Amino acid sequence: MKKQMTVRKTVLAALFLAIGLILPFITMQIPAVGKMLCHMHIPVLLCGYILGGPYGLDLLHHYLEV
C-alpha cells in the first residue's frame, strides 16, 4: 500500500512539473494575463500543498534546473 502511494505522488509531481513547463507558453499568448500573472510558482505551490513539502522542494529543484 505504501508503494502505491509513493507511485501516485511521483506521478502527480510529474504532472505538476509538466503543468509548470506548459503554463508559461499558454499564458504568454495573452499579453495582459502574461504580464499580470506570476504563473511560474503556481504548480510548485500546489504540489507542495497537496503532496507535501519534500515533493514541492524537489519539484522546485527540477523546475529551476530546466
PDB file with SEQRES, HELIX, SHEET and CRYST1 records, atoms N, CA, C and O in Angstrom:
SEQRES   1 A   66  MET LYS LYS GLN MET THR VAL ARG LYS THR VAL LEU ALA          
SEQRES   2 A   66  ALA LEU PHE LEU ALA ILE GLY LEU ILE LEU PRO PHE ILE          
SEQRES   3 A   66  THR MET GLN ILE PRO ALA VAL GLY LYS MET LEU CYS HIS          
SEQRES   4 A   66  MET HIS ILE PRO VAL LEU LEU CYS GLY TYR ILE LEU GLY          
SEQRES   5 A   66  GLY PRO TYR GLY LEU ASP LEU LEU HIS HIS TYR LEU GLU          
SEQRES   6 A   66  VAL                                                          
HELIX    1 AA1 LYS A    2  THR A   27  1                                  26    
HELIX    2 AA2 PRO A   31  MET A   36  1                                   6    
HELIX    3 AA3 ILE A   42  LEU A   51  1                                  10    
HELIX    4 AA4 GLY A   53  GLU A   65  1                                  13    
CRYST1    1.000    1.000    1.000  90.00  90.00  90.00 P 1           1          
ATOM      1  N   MET A   1       0.816  -1.192   0.000  1.00  0.00           N  
ATOM      2  CA  MET A   1       0.000   0.000   0.000  1.00  0.00           C  
ATOM      3  C   MET A   1       0.868   1.269   0.000  1.00  0.00           C  
ATOM      4  O   MET A   1       0.529   2.260  -0.647  1.00  0.00           O  
ATOM      5  N   LYS A   2       1.989   1.225   0.731  1.00  0.00           N  
ATOM      6  CA  LYS A   2       2.856   2.395   0.784  1.00  0.00           C  
ATOM      7  C   LYS A   2       3.504   2.655  -0.577  1.00  0.00           C  
ATOM      8  O   LYS A   2       3.675   3.808  -0.973  1.00  0.00           O  
ATOM      9  N   LYS A   3       3.865   1.584  -1.294  1.00  0.00           N  
ATOM     10  CA  LYS A   3       4.474   1.744  -2.605  1.00  0.00           C  
ATOM     11  C   LYS A   3       3.475   2.379  -3.582  1.00  0.00           C  
ATOM     12  O   LYS A   3       3.855   3.179  -4.437  1.00  0.00           O  
ATOM     13  N   GLN A   4       2.210   2.017  -3.444  1.00  0.00           N  
ATOM     14  CA  GLN A   4       1.183   2.576  -4.317  1.00  0.00           C  
ATOM     15  C   GLN A   4       1.048   4.085  -4.098  1.00  0.00           C  
ATOM     16  O   GLN A   4       0.889   4.840  -5.058  1.00  0.00           O  
ATOM     17  N   MET A   5       1.111   4.525  -2.839  1.00  0.00           N  
ATOM     18  CA  MET A   5       1.021   5.950  -2.549  1.00  0.00           C  
ATOM     19  C   MET A   5       2.248   6.700  -3.061  1.00  0.00           C  
ATOM     20  O   MET A   5       2.135   7.837  -3.521  1.00  0.00           O  
ATOM     21  N   THR A   6       3.414   6.071  -2.985  1.00  0.00           N  
ATOM     22  CA  THR A   6       4.638   6.695  -3.484  1.00  0.00           C  
ATOM     23  C   THR A   6       4.569   6.868  -4.998  1.00  0.00           C  
ATOM     24  O   THR A   6       4.955   7.909  -5.529  1.00  0.00           O  
ATOM     25  N   VAL A   7       4.077   5.847  -5.686  1.00  0.00           N  
ATOM     26  CA  VAL A   7       3.941   5.940  -7.141  1.00  0.00           C  
ATOM     27  C   VAL A   7       2.930   7.024  -7.505  1.00  0.00           C  
ATOM     28  O   VAL A   7       3.140   7.784  -8.451  1.00  0.00           O  
ATOM     29  N   ARG A   8       1.842   7.092  -6.759  1.00  0.00           N  
ATOM     30  CA  ARG A   8       0.825   8.104  -7.021  1.00  0.00           C  
ATOM     31  C   ARG A   8       1.388   9.512  -6.822  1.00  0.00           C  
ATOM     32  O   ARG A   8       1.141  10.398  -7.640  1.00  0.00           O  
ATOM     33  N   LYS A   9       2.132   9.720  -5.752  1.00  0.00           N  
ATOM     34  CA  LYS A   9       2.715  11.036  -5.502  1.00  0.00           C  
ATOM     35  C   LYS A   9       3.750  11.398  -6.561  1.00  0.00           C  
ATOM     36  O   LYS A   9       3.848  12.559  -6.959  1.00  0.00           O  
ATOM     37  N   THR A  10       4.516  10.425  -7.016  1.00  0.00           N  
ATOM     38  CA  THR A  10       5.514  10.676  -8.054  1.00  0.00           C  
ATOM     39  C   THR A  10       4.843  11.069  -9.365  1.00  0.00           C  
ATOM     40  O   THR A  10       5.300  11.983 -10.051  1.00  0.00           O  
ATOM     41  N   VAL A  11       3.768  10.383  -9.708  1.00  0.00           N  
ATOM     42  CA  VAL A  11       3.045  10.704 -10.943  1.00  0.00           C  
ATOM     43  C   VAL A  11       2.416  12.093 -10.841  1.00  0.00           C  
ATOM     44  O   VAL A  11       2.445  12.856 -11.807  1.00  0.00           O  
ATOM     45  N   LEU A  12       1.851  12.427  -9.688  1.00  0.00           N  
ATOM     46  CA  LEU A  12       1.282  13.762  -9.515  1.00  0.00           C  
ATOM     47  C   LEU A  12       2.357  14.843  -9.572  1.00  0.00           C  
ATOM     48  O   LEU A  12       2.126  15.919 -10.125  1.00  0.00           O  
ATOM     49  N   ALA A  13       3.522  14.567  -9.009  1.00  0.00           N  
ATOM     50  CA  ALA A  13       4.624  15.532  -9.077  1.00  0.00           C  
ATOM     51  C   ALA A  13       5.066  15.736 -10.530  1.00  0.00           C  
ATOM     52  O   ALA A  13       5.369  16.860 -10.933  1.00  0.00           O  
ATOM     53  N   ALA A  14       5.105  14.664 -11.311  1.00  0.00           N  
ATOM     54  CA  ALA A  14       5.446  14.789 -12.734  1.00  0.00           C  
ATOM     55  C   ALA A  14       4.386  15.594 -13.478  1.00  0.00           C  
ATOM     56  O   ALA A  14       4.709  16.364 -14.382  1.00  0.00           O  
ATOM     57  N   LEU A  15       3.131  15.419 -13.101  1.00  0.00           N  
ATOM     58  CA  LEU A  15       2.055  16.193 -13.711  1.00  0.00           C  
ATOM     59  C   LEU A  15       2.206  17.682 -13.397  1.00  0.00           C  
ATOM     60  O   LEU A  15       2.042  18.525 -14.278  1.00  0.00           O  
ATOM     61  N   PHE A  16       2.519  17.999 -12.144  1.00  0.00           N  
ATOM     62  CA  PHE A  16       2.735  19.396 -11.775  1.00  0.00           C  
ATOM     63  C   PHE A  16       3.951  19.980 -12.497  1.00  0.00           C  
ATOM     64  O   PHE A  16       3.944  21.155 -12.861  1.00  0.00           O  
ATOM     65  N   LEU A  17       4.981  19.184 -12.704  1.00  0.00           N  
ATOM     66  CA  LEU A  17       6.148  19.649 -13.454  1.00  0.00           C  
ATOM     67  C   LEU A  17       5.764  19.959 -14.896  1.00  0.00           C  
ATOM     68  O   LEU A  17       6.182  20.976 -15.451  1.00  0.00           O  
ATOM     69  N   ALA A  18       4.969  19.082 -15.501  1.00  0.00           N  
ATOM     70  CA  ALA A  18       4.525  19.319 -16.876  1.00  0.00           C  
ATOM     71  C   ALA A  18       3.656  20.572 -16.961  1.00  0.00           C  
ATOM     72  O   ALA A  18       3.785  21.353 -17.904  1.00  0.00           O  
ATOM     73  N   ILE A  19       2.784  20.765 -15.994  1.00  0.00           N  
ATOM     74  CA  ILE A  19       1.951  21.971 -15.973  1.00  0.00           C  
ATOM     75  C   ILE A  19       2.834  23.213 -15.825  1.00  0.00           C  
ATOM     76  O   ILE A  19       2.592  24.238 -16.463  1.00  0.00           O  
ATOM     77  N   GLY A  20       3.853  23.107 -14.981  1.00  0.00           N  
ATOM     78  CA  GLY A  20       4.756  24.234 -14.778  1.00  0.00           C  
ATOM     79  C   GLY A  20       5.560  24.592 -16.017  1.00  0.00           C  
ATOM     80  O   GLY A  20       5.951  25.746 -16.192  1.00  0.00           O  
ATOM     81  N   LEU A  21       5.808  23.620 -16.871  1.00  0.00           N  
ATOM     82  CA  LEU A  21       6.554  23.904 -18.094  1.00  0.00           C  
ATOM     83  C   LEU A  21       5.650  24.406 -19.217  1.00  0.00           C  
ATOM     84  O   LEU A  21       6.099  25.174 -20.069  1.00  0.00           O  
ATOM     85  N   ILE A  22       4.405  23.993 -19.233  1.00  0.00           N  
ATOM     86  CA  ILE A  22       3.483  24.368 -20.300  1.00  0.00           C  
ATOM     87  C   ILE A  22       2.746  25.673 -19.996  1.00  0.00           C  
ATOM     88  O   ILE A  22       2.418  26.423 -20.915  1.00  0.00           O  
ATOM     89  N   LEU A  23       2.488  25.947 -18.740  1.00  0.00           N  
ATOM     90  CA  LEU A  23       1.705  27.120 -18.348  1.00  0.00           C  
ATOM     91  C   LEU A  23       2.282  28.446 -18.853  1.00  0.00           C  
ATOM     92  O   LEU A  23       1.504  29.294 -19.289  1.00  0.00           O  
ATOM     93  N   PRO A  24       3.596  28.673 -18.821  1.00  0.00           N  
ATOM     94  CA  PRO A  24       4.112  29.946 -19.361  1.00  0.00           C  
ATOM     95  C   PRO A  24       3.816  30.136 -20.845  1.00  0.00           C  
ATOM     96  O   PRO A  24       3.548  31.256 -21.279  1.00  0.00           O  
ATOM     97  N   PHE A  25       3.859  29.062 -21.629  1.00  0.00           N  
ATOM     98  CA  PHE A  25       3.573  29.185 -23.053  1.00  0.00           C  
ATOM     99  C   PHE A  25       2.109  29.536 -23.301  1.00  0.00           C  
ATOM    100  O   PHE A  25       1.790  30.264 -24.241  1.00  0.00           O  
ATOM    101  N   ILE A  26       1.227  29.019 -22.459  1.00  0.00           N  
ATOM    102  CA  ILE A  26      -0.202  29.303 -22.620  1.00  0.00           C  
ATOM    103  C   ILE A  26      -0.513  30.735 -22.194  1.00  0.00           C  
ATOM    104  O   ILE A  26      -1.234  31.446 -22.893  1.00  0.00           O  
ATOM    105  N   THR A  27       0.023  31.162 -21.056  1.00  0.00           N  
ATOM    106  CA  THR A  27      -0.327  32.490 -20.546  1.00  0.00           C  
ATOM    107  C   THR A  27       0.338  33.617 -21.327  1.00  0.00           C  
ATOM    108  O   THR A  27      -0.178  34.735 -21.339  1.00  0.00           O  
ATOM    109  N   MET A  28       1.445  33.359 -21.967  1.00  0.00           N  
ATOM    110  CA  MET A  28       2.099  34.420 -22.732  1.00  0.00           C  
ATOM    111  C   MET A  28       1.398  34.692 -24.063  1.00  0.00           C  
ATOM    112  O   MET A  28       1.712  35.679 -24.729  1.00  0.00           O  
ATOM    113  N   GLN A  29       0.470  33.848 -24.457  1.00  0.00           N  
ATOM    114  CA  GLN A  29      -0.293  34.098 -25.675  1.00  0.00           C  
ATOM    115  C   GLN A  29      -1.242  35.287 -25.492  1.00  0.00           C  
ATOM    116  O   GLN A  29      -1.602  35.957 -26.460  1.00  0.00           O  
ATOM    117  N   ILE A  30      -1.637  35.537 -24.253  1.00  0.00           N  
ATOM    118  CA  ILE A  30      -2.491  36.682 -23.933  1.00  0.00           C  
ATOM    119  C   ILE A  30      -1.618  37.667 -23.151  1.00  0.00           C  
ATOM    120  O   ILE A  30      -1.343  37.436 -21.974  1.00  0.00           O  
ATOM    121  N   PRO A  31      -1.183  38.744 -23.773  1.00  0.00           N  
ATOM    122  CA  PRO A  31      -0.209  39.643 -23.126  1.00  0.00           C  
ATOM    123  C   PRO A  31      -0.683  40.232 -21.796  1.00  0.00           C  
ATOM    124  O   PRO A  31       0.117  40.391 -20.873  1.00  0.00           O  
ATOM    125  N   ALA A  32      -1.961  40.554 -21.687  1.00  0.00           N  
ATOM    126  CA  ALA A  32      -2.453  41.155 -20.442  1.00  0.00           C  
ATOM    127  C   ALA A  32      -2.343  40.167 -19.279  1.00  0.00           C  
ATOM    128  O   ALA A  32      -1.989  40.555 -18.166  1.00  0.00           O  
ATOM    129  N   VAL A  33      -2.641  38.913 -19.531  1.00  0.00           N  
ATOM    130  CA  VAL A  33      -2.548  37.891 -18.487  1.00  0.00           C  
ATOM    131  C   VAL A  33      -1.092  37.540 -18.202  1.00  0.00           C  
ATOM    132  O   VAL A  33      -0.722  37.332 -17.047  1.00  0.00           O  
ATOM    133  N   GLY A  34      -0.272  37.472 -19.232  1.00  0.00           N  
ATOM    134  CA  GLY A  34       1.130  37.121 -19.065  1.00  0.00           C  
ATOM    135  C   GLY A  34       1.909  38.107 -18.223  1.00  0.00           C  
ATOM    136  O   GLY A  34       2.815  37.718 -17.487  1.00  0.00           O  
ATOM    137  N   LYS A  35       1.565  39.386 -18.324  1.00  0.00           N  
ATOM    138  CA  LYS A  35       2.256  40.409 -17.533  1.00  0.00           C  
ATOM    139  C   LYS A  35       1.713  40.495 -16.110  1.00  0.00           C  
ATOM    140  O   LYS A  35       2.435  40.871 -15.188  1.00  0.00           O  
ATOM    141  N   MET A  36       0.448  40.148 -15.935  1.00  0.00           N  
ATOM    142  CA  MET A  36      -0.198  40.302 -14.638  1.00  0.00           C  
ATOM    143  C   MET A  36       0.024  39.090 -13.733  1.00  0.00           C  
ATOM    144  O   MET A  36       0.124  39.246 -12.516  1.00  0.00           O  
ATOM    145  N   LEU A  37       0.101  37.909 -14.293  1.00  0.00           N  
ATOM    146  CA  LEU A  37       0.098  36.675 -13.527  1.00  0.00           C  
ATOM    147  C   LEU A  37       1.512  36.126 -13.353  1.00  0.00           C  
ATOM    148  O   LEU A  37       2.265  36.020 -14.321  1.00  0.00           O  
ATOM    149  N   CYS A  38       1.865  35.782 -12.133  1.00  0.00           N  
ATOM    150  CA  CYS A  38       3.148  35.118 -11.874  1.00  0.00           C  
ATOM    151  C   CYS A  38       2.890  33.611 -11.920  1.00  0.00           C  
ATOM    152  O   CYS A  38       2.668  32.975 -10.889  1.00  0.00           O  
ATOM    153  N   HIS A  39       2.923  33.070 -13.096  1.00  0.00           N  
ATOM    154  CA  HIS A  39       2.484  31.706 -13.337  1.00  0.00           C  
ATOM    155  C   HIS A  39       3.531  30.653 -12.992  1.00  0.00           C  
ATOM    156  O   HIS A  39       3.202  29.468 -12.938  1.00  0.00           O  
ATOM    157  N   MET A  40       4.747  31.036 -12.764  1.00  0.00           N  
ATOM    158  CA  MET A  40       5.809  30.058 -12.529  1.00  0.00           C  
ATOM    159  C   MET A  40       5.648  29.308 -11.208  1.00  0.00           C  
ATOM    160  O   MET A  40       5.985  28.127 -11.119  1.00  0.00           O  
ATOM    161  N   HIS A  41       5.146  29.973 -10.207  1.00  0.00           N  
ATOM    162  CA  HIS A  41       5.135  29.400  -8.873  1.00  0.00           C  
ATOM    163  C   HIS A  41       3.864  28.636  -8.529  1.00  0.00           C  
ATOM    164  O   HIS A  41       3.828  27.912  -7.534  1.00  0.00           O  
ATOM    165  N   ILE A  42       2.836  28.787  -9.328  1.00  0.00           N  
ATOM    166  CA  ILE A  42       1.557  28.156  -9.015  1.00  0.00           C  
ATOM    167  C   ILE A  42       1.668  26.631  -8.939  1.00  0.00           C  
ATOM    168  O   ILE A  42       1.221  26.063  -7.943  1.00  0.00           O  
ATOM    169  N   PRO A  43       2.237  25.933  -9.932  1.00  0.00           N  
ATOM    170  CA  PRO A  43       2.328  24.473  -9.824  1.00  0.00           C  
ATOM    171  C   PRO A  43       3.223  23.997  -8.672  1.00  0.00           C  
ATOM    172  O   PRO A  43       2.952  22.966  -8.055  1.00  0.00           O  
ATOM    173  N   VAL A  44       4.278  24.744  -8.390  1.00  0.00           N  
ATOM    174  CA  VAL A  44       5.176  24.351  -7.291  1.00  0.00           C  
ATOM    175  C   VAL A  44       4.463  24.490  -5.948  1.00  0.00           C  
ATOM    176  O   VAL A  44       4.568  23.612  -5.091  1.00  0.00           O  
ATOM    177  N   LEU A  45       3.740  25.591  -5.770  1.00  0.00           N  
ATOM    178  CA  LEU A  45       2.999  25.778  -4.527  1.00  0.00           C  
ATOM    179  C   LEU A  45       1.894  24.738  -4.359  1.00  0.00           C  
ATOM    180  O   LEU A  45       1.695  24.214  -3.263  1.00  0.00           O  
ATOM    181  N   LEU A  46       1.178  24.438  -5.439  1.00  0.00           N  
ATOM    182  CA  LEU A  46       0.139  23.421  -5.363  1.00  0.00           C  
ATOM    183  C   LEU A  46       0.725  22.045  -5.047  1.00  0.00           C  
ATOM    184  O   LEU A  46       0.156  21.288  -4.260  1.00  0.00           O  
ATOM    185  N   CYS A  47       1.848  21.730  -5.657  1.00  0.00           N  
ATOM    186  CA  CYS A  47       2.495  20.445  -5.396  1.00  0.00           C  
ATOM    187  C   CYS A  47       2.929  20.352  -3.944  1.00  0.00           C  
ATOM    188  O   CYS A  47       2.717  19.324  -3.301  1.00  0.00           O  
ATOM    189  N   GLY A  48       3.524  21.397  -3.425  1.00  0.00           N  
ATOM    190  CA  GLY A  48       3.947  21.381  -2.029  1.00  0.00           C  
ATOM    191  C   GLY A  48       2.782  21.286  -1.067  1.00  0.00           C  
ATOM    192  O   GLY A  48       2.888  20.649  -0.019  1.00  0.00           O  
ATOM    193  N   TYR A  49       1.666  21.917  -1.418  1.00  0.00           N  
ATOM    194  CA  TYR A  49       0.490  21.877  -0.547  1.00  0.00           C  
ATOM    195  C   TYR A  49      -0.210  20.525  -0.606  1.00  0.00           C  
ATOM    196  O   TYR A  49      -0.621  19.996   0.426  1.00  0.00           O  
ATOM    197  N   ILE A  50      -0.347  19.966  -1.791  1.00  0.00           N  
ATOM    198  CA  ILE A  50      -1.092  18.714  -1.956  1.00  0.00           C  
ATOM    199  C   ILE A  50      -0.247  17.497  -1.585  1.00  0.00           C  
ATOM    200  O   ILE A  50      -0.728  16.595  -0.898  1.00  0.00           O  
ATOM    201  N   LEU A  51       0.999  17.466  -2.031  1.00  0.00           N  
ATOM    202  CA  LEU A  51       1.835  16.276  -1.840  1.00  0.00           C  
ATOM    203  C   LEU A  51       2.767  16.366  -0.639  1.00  0.00           C  
ATOM    204  O   LEU A  51       3.271  15.345  -0.173  1.00  0.00           O  
ATOM    205  N   GLY A  52       3.000  17.556  -0.140  1.00  0.00           N  
ATOM    206  CA  GLY A  52       3.904  17.722   0.996  1.00  0.00           C  
ATOM    207  C   GLY A  52       5.152  18.487   0.599  1.00  0.00           C  
ATOM    208  O   GLY A  52       5.487  18.611  -0.579  1.00  0.00           O  
ATOM    209  N   GLY A  53       5.822  18.988   1.606  1.00  0.00           N  
ATOM    210  CA  GLY A  53       6.997  19.820   1.405  1.00  0.00           C  
ATOM    211  C   GLY A  53       8.134  19.205   0.618  1.00  0.00           C  
ATOM    212  O   GLY A  53       8.675  19.856  -0.276  1.00  0.00           O  
ATOM    213  N   PRO A  54       8.521  17.958   0.919  1.00  0.00           N  
ATOM    214  CA  PRO A  54       9.637  17.379   0.165  1.00  0.00           C  
ATOM    215  C   PRO A  54       9.371  17.272  -1.339  1.00  0.00           C  
ATOM    216  O   PRO A  54      10.276  17.483  -2.147  1.00  0.00           O  
ATOM    217  N   TYR A  55       8.139  16.947  -1.710  1.00  0.00           N  
ATOM    218  CA  TYR A  55       7.813  16.868  -3.135  1.00  0.00           C  
ATOM    219  C   TYR A  55       7.809  18.261  -3.769  1.00  0.00           C  
ATOM    220  O   TYR A  55       8.240  18.425  -4.911  1.00  0.00           O  
ATOM    221  N   GLY A  56       7.330  19.249  -3.040  1.00  0.00           N  
ATOM    222  CA  GLY A  56       7.347  20.619  -3.552  1.00  0.00           C  
ATOM    223  C   GLY A  56       8.763  21.138  -3.747  1.00  0.00           C  
ATOM    224  O   GLY A  56       9.054  21.795  -4.746  1.00  0.00           O  
ATOM    225  N   LEU A  57       9.645  20.845  -2.796  1.00  0.00           N  
ATOM    226  CA  LEU A  57      11.046  21.271  -2.933  1.00  0.00           C  
ATOM    227  C   LEU A  57      11.744  20.539  -4.073  1.00  0.00           C  
ATOM    228  O   LEU A  57      12.550  21.128  -4.793  1.00  0.00           O  
ATOM    229  N   ASP A  58      11.435  19.269  -4.234  1.00  0.00           N  
ATOM    230  CA  ASP A  58      12.021  18.504  -5.327  1.00  0.00           C  
ATOM    231  C   ASP A  58      11.544  19.037  -6.675  1.00  0.00           C  
ATOM    232  O   ASP A  58      12.324  19.146  -7.620  1.00  0.00           O  
ATOM    233  N   LEU A  59      10.275  19.363  -6.752  1.00  0.00           N  
ATOM    234  CA  LEU A  59       9.744  19.933  -7.986  1.00  0.00           C  
ATOM    235  C   LEU A  59      10.377  21.287  -8.272  1.00  0.00           C  
ATOM    236  O   LEU A  59      10.704  21.586  -9.420  1.00  0.00           O  
ATOM    237  N   LEU A  60      10.553  22.102  -7.249  1.00  0.00           N  
ATOM    238  CA  LEU A  60      11.200  23.393  -7.420  1.00  0.00           C  
ATOM    239  C   LEU A  60      12.625  23.217  -7.921  1.00  0.00           C  
ATOM    240  O   LEU A  60      13.078  23.958  -8.793  1.00  0.00           O  
ATOM    241  N   HIS A  61      13.321  22.249  -7.376  1.00  0.00           N  
ATOM    242  CA  HIS A  61      14.698  21.966  -7.817  1.00  0.00           C  
ATOM    243  C   HIS A  61      14.717  21.577  -9.293  1.00  0.00           C  
ATOM    244  O   HIS A  61      15.543  22.084 -10.052  1.00  0.00           O  
ATOM    245  N   HIS A  62      13.822  20.690  -9.706  1.00  0.00           N  
ATOM    246  CA  HIS A  62      13.782  20.269 -11.116  1.00  0.00           C  
ATOM    247  C   HIS A  62      13.308  21.399 -12.030  1.00  0.00           C  
ATOM    248  O   HIS A  62      13.772  21.521 -13.164  1.00  0.00           O  
ATOM    249  N   TYR A  63      12.392  22.214 -11.537  1.00  0.00           N  
ATOM    250  CA  TYR A  63      11.868  23.317 -12.339  1.00  0.00           C  
ATOM    251  C   TYR A  63      12.952  24.364 -12.575  1.00  0.00           C  
ATOM    252  O   TYR A  63      13.040  24.922 -13.669  1.00  0.00           O  
ATOM    253  N   LEU A  64      13.767  24.635 -11.577  1.00  0.00           N  
ATOM    254  CA  LEU A  64      14.839  25.613 -11.745  1.00  0.00           C  
ATOM    255  C   LEU A  64      15.994  25.055 -12.583  1.00  0.00           C  
ATOM    256  O   LEU A  64      16.747  25.811 -13.196  1.00  0.00           O  
ATOM    257  N   GLU A  65      16.122  23.750 -12.603  1.00  0.00           N  
ATOM    258  CA  GLU A  65      17.182  23.109 -13.356  1.00  0.00           C  
ATOM    259  C   GLU A  65      16.913  23.168 -14.852  1.00  0.00           C  
ATOM    260  O   GLU A  65      17.848  23.211 -15.651  1.00  0.00           O  
ATOM    261  N   VAL A  66      15.655  23.169 -15.231  1.00  0.00           N  
ATOM    262  CA  VAL A  66      15.276  23.189 -16.654  1.00  0.00           C  
ATOM    263  C   VAL A  66      15.456  24.576 -17.140  1.00  0.00           C  
ATOM    264  O   VAL A  66      15.204  24.857 -18.311  1.00  0.00           O  
TER     265      VAL A  66                                                      
END                                                                             
